[in-house]
Amino acid sequence: MKNYYQNVAVALDFSQPSLAALERATEVAKQHGATLHLVSIVDNQSFGSIAAYDLTYADELLQERNKEVSQLKEKIVAAGVANVQIHVETGSPKKILTEYPADLLIVGATGLSRMEKAMLGSVSEKVVRHAVCDVLVVRA
């Protein structure tokens, strides 16, 4: 039987729900022999206008996030997922995640913002409604 999910992506913002999603994604990738894509987006939409922040701040956040995701990759490879890819960029998480080319996208039910913790996160909700692939929402 051919494995249905060959490319599994997980959205990471390092909130507890996204780390729970990572655990589930790791298991799904192992079960299906899939490539696991670690997708982390630095939301520069929350920075305000370009004039309001120093561009080096976004670069620093991007470098830090790359380092954090690379450390996770090492742990996931050690846990038995043979093929792990990293995708870290700045932009709108809603836009990037809904268009991410995967067979399955796994997200946490809520994210880092306080408002999102009260309900299904706005990013999660947008992904469920508009993703180009199957979506699994994980509750922590």
HELIX and SHEET records of a PDB file:
HELIX    1   1 GLN A   16  HIS A   32  1                                  17    
HELIX    2   2 ASN A   44  PHE A   47  5                                   4    
HELIX    3   3 ILE A   50  ALA A   52  5                                   3    
HELIX    4   4 LEU A   55  ALA A   78  1                                  24    
HELIX    5   5 PRO A   93  THR A   98  1                                   6    
HELIX    6   6 ARG A  114  LYS A  117  1                                   4    
HELIX    7   7 SER A  122  HIS A  130  1                                   9    
SHEET    1   A 5 VAL A  84  GLY A  91  0                                        
SHEET    2   A 5 THR A  35  ASP A  43  1                                        
SHEET    3   A 5 ASN A   7  ALA A  11  1                                        
SHEET    4   A 5 LEU A 104  GLY A 108  1                                        
SHEET    5   A 5 ASP A 134  VAL A 138  1                                        
END                                                                             
